[in-house]
Amino acid sequence: MFIAHTKIQKDNKIAKEKLRDHLINCRRYSEEYGTELGLSHITGIAALVHDLGKYRSSFQEYLENAIKNPDQSVRGSVDHSTFGGMFIRSQLKEFKLADDQQILLKLLCEILENSIFSHHNTNGLKDYLDVRGEMPFLKRISRFEEDKDKQKELNQISNIFFEEVISKKKFLDYLGIALHEFTNFYSKIESEKAEEQFKTIYFLAQFIYSCVLDADRTDTACFEFTMSPLKHDSQKIFKTYYQTLLNQVNKMNSGEMGRKTINQYRAKMSDDCDIFAEKKDGIYTLSMPTGGGKTLSSLRYALKHAVLKKQKRIIYVLPFITIIEQNANVLREKLNGDKKDSTNILEFHSNVSTDLKKHESEQIDLLDLSEENWDEPIIVTTMVQFLNAIYGSGTQNRRRFHNLCNSVIVFDEVQKVPIKCISMFNQAVNFLKDYGACSVVLCTATQPALSHLKNGLHIDEDHEIVRGLQERVNQFKRVRFHDCTEKDGVANRLNVKDAAHMIFEQSEHSKSILGIFNTIDCVKNIYKETQSLIKKNSDIRIYYLSTQMCPSHRQETIKKINNDLCMHRKVICLSTPLIEAGVDVSFECVFRSLCGLDSIVQAAGRCNRNSEMKWGDVYIVLMADEVENISMLEDVNRGKKIVERYLRSGIDPNDFLTPEVVRKYFVDFLGDCQSKGQTEYLTTDYGRQVSLSQCTVGSEFIRNILQNGDDEIRSKLQETLQHSSSETIARHFEVIENNTTSVIVPYHYGKKIISELNGDINDTKEIYKLLKAAQPFMINVFESTFRKINDNNGVVAIRPDRFAASNKVIYALRENFYDDKNLGLVVEGNQKISECVF
């Protein structure tokens, strides 16, 4: 019997999965995934042979030895992934076609080979061409072809494969259908320019690769955890949810609430979304004013459109974790009737585990298998995770890409796409719309000019969902702006005490005050100073919000704030910008530290949100540089300078909400970014500057070789049709510039999760459940902060012995480094906080 995987059962007996079963199961899963784009046989055949190399006697001996002597087993010491790719190459040689078809055959062969070669490569598909002029994909083929023993071994295992899995005739017939599918797909892009064709082929290859990865991990997880993959009837679910939502909307629009003028305006925009859902797939804009109810309105569009177009998934992509928490709560409550009922709705913040090192690994570990593959009908996630599914390193990221296809994707606060990622975002979204069977909605009150850039977004001509947008903006004007950045013609720079006193004095006139500042340190210092001022006035309740609090902690805090606001208590909340986008709160007064126009508009959306009074007040303040250091926050700094220039040139801040000023701001902002090449994701690879957005085609590297390379290198360019550099992208791609590490924190139930993971639990199903349950109790810590905590002995690796053979680690924070009352993470630690669970 040939083995694919083994596991130790509860009774300490060894369970084995047959290799034949694994290959057939993977083909079935991968075929299902590929159906979304009409490529079921292409994805199926890649999955069918991906582990062909495990038929090698050396690999079977390796597995047996791993069972007997697990401590002596060296991961990745026996290659198996090369054999499946070379097998595809040998079989395709049997097809004799016309020249034009032969080119397509070669192109398909490259895609299939690379998907199989790379199915354990943490950096994704092999580079066809890199900045050095080397061709890693071609090198892998050459090394194999130079090894006569491996070629002989390939012949042997090919015969076993044809005997045990599928006959050669049936295999070649299947391969022929795969070629036909590829020919049909290529016919859609053959009229495009060559560069655009290869850009599309790049994303097509990522789709196929993703299907293989997910099929492999899904079947392995089913074996490891003794379970079956979940099946969802998305159409039935969406039809039920659509009717449920309509009932909710009708209920909200009736009675006393429905008679309120602002709710009538919201109802009209919601109806616009329902009508617009009948249009074809496209890239559309939903430019609702802040407080317009875009979460439920966009959901109404998404559910109806998904039903009409038979799409399998609705994906909400948001810039901040806080918005995920609130939007997921809204979706769960409206669709499932309970904020805590996550049936059919996945709230995904980050991967549970952290890579220790990057390299090719020939084994899949428990942590890989426990990561989500986004197969739920409704996904709520971050822009970081969305982009990582397409470009990031780690097979746990790339396996999700295929689940982005055949979906309605809603980008909430789309203006927050990181500047360096704009071109790459545009390329990916264009593919998803043009070839990935997706409809895309760009939601924000401040629409960025993404279609006007060099690598622009393919936004549809009739793209605005809200009819009569200018009239709607006027209807939602409910705040007055006050420019406090200048005094007597001189910049009015505030220190911590100035800001705290200004906020405290305003509490004499306003019952509820929100202060938003650009950095965590600034917020924390003003919070502490304000807290000291109100000690003598105990009827004021003060709150702090930042990303150093885990999602569950923030949710509880926001819940307390909203409760106090509803009870008309005196409230002061000091927050980082996480509160200003999508968090449904309404304060009488807002203080906003000077920043970009989009953030100021979003901050204003937290003021007098439901027209509780005639006018709310928004004060724009300027903090001293030493108090709020944003020198490393380039985008914030750029936006701040543009708005400061507007204020000094006489633009009235009360015009900041108008579409004209918003459009002017983004033309200025993105124009400046593009002129400096900052929308292209520039980095350095092997000492040379590289544009990652160009790596999807490789044209930049080709030009360099043609100009500077020798004849031998130039001739090698002809040996592959593709020249993209997926590995180069994965090695460098990070949505957030500073590396962050995910850490489970001891907040409420998080304590129990840490304790149980750190205990003697060995049941894989229970570990899987605990890792999933850990999401709301995690924070992402920047590298420099993580080092400080680690130096203070504040973070530990959970049971490293359990994952000794893994490339990953799960971190947990010690209890005295987390303030579960107010601040969350305490970098220096606090001995006054209760004893640790370790």
N, C-alpha and C positions, 0 to 999 in steps of 0.2 A: 504493500500500500504506500502510495506517495502522499506525503503530508504537506499541508500548507501552513497550519498553525497548531500550537499546543497550548494547553493551560492546565493548571493544577486545580482540581476540584476540592470541594469542602472536605471530602473523605481522603484528601491527599493523593488520590489517583490521578493519573494523567489522561486528559481528554485530548483527542486528536481530530482535526478537521482534514478531510481528504482534499487533496489538491484539485482533483476533478470537480468536486462539489463547489469549491471556492471559485474556480474559474467560471463555471456555469452560472453560479449565483451572481457573480460580478457582471457577467454579460447581461443577465436579466435586468439588474438594477440600472446599468449604464444605458441599455436600450431605452428604458423608460425615461431616463433623464434626457437622452438625445432626441426623443420624439418631439420635445418642445420646439425644436428648430428643424424638424424633418431630417434628422441626421442619426436615426436610431442604429443603423447598421455600422456607421463610422464609429460611433462611441461604443457600440457593442463589441466590435471586433478588437478594438484597442484593449478593452477590459478582458476579453476572452483570452488574450495571450500575454497580458501584462506580467504574470508570474510564471510564464513558461519555463524560465530558468531554474525554477525550484524542482524541475524534474531531474536536474543534475544530481548525480550520485554524491558529489561533494557537498551539495546543499542539504541533501537528506541526512548525510552524516553529521553536518553542522547542527541540524535541528535535534538529532538524537543526542548529540554530545551536550547541547544546551539543556536538555532534560536531566541528564545524569550529572553534569557538572556546570550548573548555571554560573558559578563565579568565575569559571575559566573561559566562558564563551565570550568571544570578541565580536561585538556588533559590527555588521557590514563587512566582515572578513571574507565572505564568499559572495561574489557578484551573481545576481540572478536577473536584474532588470535589463541588462544589455541583450540577453538572449531573445527576449520577446520582440524587441525592436528589430534585431537582425533577422529574425524569423519572418517578420512582415516584409522586409526588404527582399529576402530570397523568394517569397511567394509572389510578390508583385512582378518580379522579373519574368514570370510565366505569361504575363499579359502582353500581347503584341498589338499595338494600336497605331493609329495615324499620329503624325507629329504633334498636332495640337492637343490630342488626347493624351499623348505620352508626357507632355509637360504637366498636365493636370495630375496624371498618375504619379509623377515624381514629387509634385507638391504635396499630394495626399500622403505619399510615403514618408516625407520629411515630418509632417505633422504627427502621424501615427508613431513613427519611431521615437520622436522626441518625447511624446506623451508617455511612452512606455519606459524609455531610458530614465525619465525624471520623476517617476512616481514615488520615489523616496527622497528626492532632492529638496531640501528645505528652501532652496532659492528658486524653485520652479523649473520651467523648461530651460534646457541648455541654451547658451548663447550660440547663435549661428556665426556671429562675428562680434568681436569685442574691440575696445578702444586701442588695444595693442596690435590689432590686425590679426589676432589669432582666432581660430575657429573651433571652439571646444566641442561642438556637436560633431563636426567632421573628424576631429581627433579620436573621439570615442569609437567611431566606425572604423577608422584606420587601424587603431590598436587591435580591434577584434579581428579584422581581416588579415592582419599580419600574424595572428596566432593560429597556426594550423590545428593545434590540439582542440582549441575552442570551436573551430569550424567543424571538426569531426564530431565533437560533442553535440553541436547544434543539430547535425543530421540525425544523431541517435535520439535525442529528445523530441525531435520533430516527429519521428516515427511513433514514439510512445504517445505523443499528443494526438496524432491521427487515429491511433488505435483506441485510446481511452476516452477522448473528449468529443471529437467530431471527425468525420471522414474527410479526406483531402478534397474530394469532389464537392461536398457540401460547404467546406471552408472556402474554396475558390468561388463557388456560386455566391456565397455570402459576401465575399470580398468584392465581387463584381457589382452587387447591389450597392455596396458602400461607395464605390467609384461613381455609380450613377447618381447617388445622393450628392456627392461632392460636385459633380458636373452641373447639377441643377442649382446648387448654391452659387457656384462661380458665375453662372449665367446672369445672376442678379448684379454682379459687380464688374463684369468684363468691359462695360462701356466707360468705367471710371478711369482716371489717370492712374498710372502704375503705382505711384506712391500711395494713393488712396486705396487701391486694391490690396496692397500689402499691409496697410494699416488694418483693414478689415480682416485679412487672413490672420493677423496677429491675434486679434480678439477671438476669432473662430477657434484658433488653436488653444487659447486659454479655456474656452468653453469645453472643448473635447477633453483636455487635460483634467479639468475640474470634474467632469463626469467619471473619468477613470479613478481619480482620487477618491471621490465620494463613494463610488461603488465598492472599491477596495476596503475603505474604512468602515462602511456600513456593514458589509458582510463579516468583517473581522470583529466588529463590535457585537453583532448578533451572536457570533460564536463565543466571544469572550464573556458576554453578559447573559448568554442563554435567553435571547429574546428575538422577537420579530420586528422588522422596521415598521414604523407607524404609517398608516395609510389615512389620508384625509380626502373626503369628498368636498373639495373646495367649492364647487358650484352650489351644492346643497347648503353648505355653511354660509356662503355669501348671500344667497337668496334669503335665507332666514334672517341673517344679520341686517340686510337692507330693509326688510319689512319691520324688524325690531327698531331700527334707527328712525324710519319714517314715523312710527308710532311715538317715539320719543320726541321727535321734532314737532309733530302735530300737538302733542301735549304741552310742550314748551310755548308754542305759538297761540295757545288758547288761554282763556281766563285773564286774570289781572296782569300776569307777566307778559302775555302776548300783546296787551294793549299799550305797553310802554313803547314810546317812539323808537328808542334805540334797538329794541328787540324786533320791531317791524322791519327796520333796515337790515338787521342780521338775517331775518327770514327771507327777504328778497334775494340776498346774495346766496343763501343756501339753495333757493330755488334755481338760481342761475347755474349752480354747480350740477344740479340734477339734470337740467336740460342739456348742458354741455357734455354730459357723460355719454350721450348718444353719438357723438362724433367719433371718427376713426382714431386709431392710436396716433399719438403725436407728442411733441414737447410743448406744453402749454404753461401759461403763467396764471397764478391766482394771487392778485395784488391787493388783497383785502387790507383795509386800514387796521392798525392794531386794535384789538378788542372786537373785531368783526366776527369772531367765531369760526376761524378758518379750520380748526381741528375737526369739528363735526361736519363742516361744509365740505372739506376735502375728502373726508371719509364717505360722505354721501356720494360724491363723484366716484371715488375709488370702488365702492361696493357695486354701484350700478354698472359702471364701465366693465368691471371684472366679470359680472354676470353676462352682460351683452356680448363681450368678446371672448368669453370662456377662458379667462386668465386664472392661473392657479394660485397666485400669491399677491398680497398687498404689502408693500414695504414702506415703512416710514423711516426716513433718514433725517436725523436732527444733529445740530452742532454740539449741543451740550447734554451731559448726562441728566441734568435737572429736568430738561424738557422731556427727555425720554420717560422719566419717572412720572411726570404729570400726564403726558399724553397716553402712556400705557394705562395709567389709572382711569383716565376718561374712557378709553376704548373698552377696558374690562367692565367698567360700571355700566356703560351704555349698551354694550353688546351681550355681556354675560350676566348683568344685573348685580355684580359684586366686584369691587375694586381688587379683591384678592383672588378672584377666579381667573386663572391664566389659561383656561381651556382655549386652544386654537390661537393664542396670542403669545409670542415669545418676546420678552423684553431683554435685549442683549446689549450689555455694556462693554465687556472686555473678555478676553480669553482668561481662563482661570490660572493657567500655568505660564511660566516665564522661561524662554529659551536660555539655557546656560551657554551654549555655543552653537555655531552654525556650521553644519557640514552634512554631507550625504549620510543617511542612516538607513540601513537595510531592515530595520525592525520598526514596528509600530508599537508604541507603549500605551499604557492605560490612560494617560493624560490626553494623548491625541484622540483616542476613541471617545472620551467624555466631552470633548468640545462640540458645540452645537454646529450642525450643518445647515441650519436655516430651512428646515423642511416644514415648518408650521405655516398655516394659511396666512397669518398676519405676523409680520416681523416689525419690531420697533427697535432701531439701532442708531449708532452714531455715524457721522461722516467718516470718522477715523476707521471704523470697522467696515463700512461700505467700500472705501478705497483700498483697504487692506485685502479685501476679498478679490480684488482685481490685480493689484500690484505688489502687495506686501509679501514678505518672506514667511515661511512656515506653511506646510501643507494643510494645517488646520484652517488657515485663511483661504487658500486657493480652492479648496474643495467646495466652497460656498458659491463660487462664481456662477455656476450653471443655474442655481436657484434664484438668481436675479432675473433670469429670462422668463418670458411669458408672465409678466407681472405688471401691476400698476405701482409705480414708484413715486412717492411723494417726498420731495425735498423741502422740509420746513426750515425757514430762515436760510434760504439758499445763498444769501449774500455772505454767509460765513464760511464758504468754501475757502480753505487756505490759499493765499495768493499763489504760492509756488506750485500748487496742485491744479490750478485752473485749466491749463491746457490738457492735462492728463484726465481731469474730470470731464471736460468737454468731449474728448476722444471716446472715452468709455460710454458716456451717456448717449452720444451719437450712434454708437454701435448698438446699444440696447434698444434704441428707438427704431433705427433703420433696419436692423437684422435680428434683434433679440426679442421681437414680439412684445415690446413694452410700450406702455403709455406713461409719460413722465409729467408730473406737475411741479412747477417751481413756485413754492409758497413764500411770500414775504410782503410786508408793506413797503419795503425798499428794494425793488427789483434791480439787481446788478445788470450791467450791459454786457452779458456774456456772449451774445451773438455777434458783437461788433469787433471781437478780437481776431487776431491772425488765425488761430485755431478755434474758430467760433462754434458755438452751440447751434445745432440745426433746429432752431425754434420755428414752429409753424407760423404761417403768415397771419392767420386769424387766431392769435394765441391767447388773448386775454379772456378769462372765464367770466369775470365780473363785468356786466354790462353797465355803461355809464359810470366809469370809474371815478372821474373827477367829481361828479355829484356825490358819490358815496364818501369820498375823502372829506368833502365839505361837511357832510352830515355827521361825521365822526370827530370833528374838531371839538375838544372838550378841555384843553389845557392852555395855559399861558406860559410862555417861556420868559425867563429873566436871565440876562447876561451878567454874571457876577465875576467875569474873568478880568475885568478892567476897572480901575478906580482912579478918577482924576487923570485920565489919559495914560496911566501906567499899569502894567500887568499886576493884577492882584493875586499874588501867589500865597496860598494858605499853608500853614504848618498843621500838625495834628491837633494842637489845642485850638487853633482858629476854627478848623472844620468842626470839631466836637462842640465848641461853644455856639457856632452858628446853628447847628442842628438842634442843640438843647434849647436855645432861645426860641427857635421856631416852634418848639413843642408848646409854647404858651399860646400859639395861634392855631396850630394844626393838631388834631387828635392823632393822626397817623402819619409817620414820616419814613421814607425809604431813602437810604444813602447808598449810592453805587460808586465804587472806586475801582481803579484799574488793576491793582495788585493785591495779593493776599495779605502781605505785610502791612500795607496801608490800611486796609479794612480792619485788620486785627488791632492795630494800634489805635485807630479812631474808636473802635468798639470799646476797648479798655478805657480810653479817656472819657468817652461819653458815659460809660457805666459808672465811673467814679463821680461824675457830675450828678447823676440821678439817684445816688444812694439816699440823698435827703428827700427824695420825692418818689416814694415807693409805688405810687399809682401808675408810673410809666413802666411798661414792660419792654425790655430790650432784647433783640435777637441778633445772631451772627450766622451768616451763610457763606460757605466756600466749598470748593472741591476737596478740601482736606477732611470733609465729613463724608461718610459713606452714604450711598443712595437712601438706605432705610432711615438713617439719621436725618438727612435733609428732608425727606418726606414728612417725618414726624414734626420737624421744626416748622415747615411750611403749613402743616395742618394746624399747629398751635397758633401761628400768625393769623391764618384765615379765621380761626375761631375767635380770636381777640378782636379782629376787625369787624366780624359779624356782631359781636357783643358791644361794639362801639367803645372799647377800652383804648387807652392811650398806648400807642405802640411806636417804637423806633426799631427799624431793621437796618443793619449794616451788612452789605453784601458785595461780593465780587460780581462781575457782569453775568454770572450764570442765571441770575433771577430775571434778567431783562428780556429774555426771549422765550415766550411761550408759557411762562409761569403765571397762572391765573390769580393775581392778587390786585387789589385796588387800594392805593394810599391817597390821602388828601394832598400830600406834598412829596416831591421827589428832588433829591440833590444828586446831580450827575457830574462826576469829574470829567473834564474836557477830554473828548475822544472823537472817533469818527461819527459822521452824521447818522449812519444806520443804527449805531448803538444809542445815540441820543434819542432817536425816534422810538426805538424799542423801549428805552427807559421810560419815555413819556407814556407808553402803552400800559405802564403799571400805575398810572396816576388817573384818578377819577374815571376808572375803566368803564364803569356802567352808568356814567352820568349821574352819580349820586348827588352832585352839586352842579351849579352852573359852570364853574371853572375850577380846575385843579391848577396847582402851581409847580413848575419845573424850574429849578435853579441850576444853571450851568456854572460850575466852579473850576478854578485852576489851582491844582496842588503844586507845591514846591517840588523841584526835582529830587531833592534829597529825601523827601517823604514818600514820593511815588515815582520810583525809578522805572521808567518804561523804555530805557535805551535799548534793551534787548528785545522789546516787543515792537518790531519794525512796523508791522501793519497798523497797530494802535497808534504809534508815533506819527506815521504818515497821515492817517485820518485826522488826528488831533491838529496837525499843522494846517491841513486844508480847511478845517472848520474854523480854526483861529483866524486864518486869512479871510474867510467869508465874513466873520464878525467884524474884523477891522475894516473891511471894504464897505461895510454898511448894509450887508444883507440882514434883514430882520429875522431873528431866530424863530419868530412866529410863522415864517414861511418855510421852515424846515420840513414840514409835513407835505408840502405840495409836490406832485409828480415832477414838475419842472426842476425844482432845486435838487430833488433826489437824483434825477437823471444827470444833471450837471455834476453833482458830486461823484457819481460813479464813472462818468467819462473822465473827469480829472484824476480820480484815484487809480482806476485801472489803466488809464493812458500812461500815467507815471510809472506804474509797475511794468507795463509791457515795454516801454522805452528802455528800461534797464534789464530786460530779459528775465524779469522775476516771475513771470507767469509760466515759465518753461521748465521749472525744476532743474536748476543748474547745480552740479556737484562735481567732485573730482574723483576720477577713477584711474589708478596707476599713474598718478601725477599729471593727468591731463583733464581739462575741463570737459564735462559731458552734459548734454541736455537729455534728461531722462525721457522727456516727451518725444524726442527724436528716436529713442531706442526702440520704439514699437515698429519702426521701419528699417533703421540702420543706415539711412542715407548719409548722415553726418560721418559715420565711420568709413563708408564706401568712398566718399569724396576725399577723405584724408589719405586713404590707401592709394587711390588713383593719382593723387598729387605727390605723395611722398614714399609710397611703398615700392618694393623691388618687383621685378617681373614674376618671380615665383609666387609672391603673395597675390599679385593681380590675377594670375591665372587660376589660383585657388578659388577666387570669388565666383568663378563659373561653375564650381562643383556643387553649390547649393543655390536654390532659387530664392530662399529667404535669407535675410541678413539682420533679423531683429535680435535684440539682446535682453531677453527676459530675466536672466540671472543678474545682469548688471543693474537692472531696475530694482529687483528684489533686494540686492545687497545694500542699496542706498536709500530705498524709498521709506520715508517716515513722514506721516502726516503732521505730527507734532515734532518740532525740531529736536527737543531734548528727549532722550530715551526715558520712558517711564516703566516702572515695575508695578505689577498688580499685587496688592497685599490684602489679605483678609483681615478685618479689624474686629476686635472683641466688643462689638456693639450689640446688645441684647442677644438675639438668637445666634449672632455671629460667634459668641463665646462658646456656645454648645457645638457649633460646626467645627471650630478649631479644636476643641477638646476631643470630639469624636474622631476627627481625622488624625489627631495626634495619638490616639489610643491604639488598642489592639485590633480594631476592626479590619477584617481581611476580605469580607464579602464584596466582590466587585460591584454588584448591583447597588449596595448601600453606599459605597464610595462614589459611584456615579451620581446617585441622588444628592449626596452631600455637596459634591462639586457644583452641581447645577444650582442648589439652594444657596450657594455662597455668593452669587452675583450681587444681591442687594447689600452685601456686607463687605464690599471691596472698595479700595481707593487706588487710584493710579498715582504713584509717587515719582517725581522727577529724580533723575539720576543723582544729582548733587544732594538733594534732600535724603534720598535713600542711603547714600554713603554716611551722612551725618547720623541717621537713626541707627545704622548698622554699627558705626563706631561707638555709639552709646549703648550697644547691646539691646536695642529695642525691637529688632526683627529676627525671626528664626525661620529656618526651613522646616516645613512639616514632614516628619518621618522620611528623611532623605534615604534611609535604608530601604524603604518600600519601593522607591523609584531609582534604585542604585544604577540600573542599566539604562535609565532614561536620560535624555538630553535636557530635561526640564525640571523645574522645581516649583513648589507652591510655598509662598511666603505668608507668614502671619505676624501681626503686630502684637508685641507684649502689652498686657492690659494697662500698665502704668504709662504707656505712650499714647493712650487714647482717652480724651475727655468726652465722655458720653453725655455730659450735661450741656456743654456749650461749643467748644472750639474744635472738637474732633481730634485730628492728629496733633500731638505735642512732641515736637522734634527732640527736645532736650529730655523728655520724660518727666514724670511727676510722681514722686514717692507718696504723695497724699492720696493718689488714686488707688482704688482697692487692689488687693493682691492679684498676681498673675495666675493664669490657668495652666501655665507650664510648670 
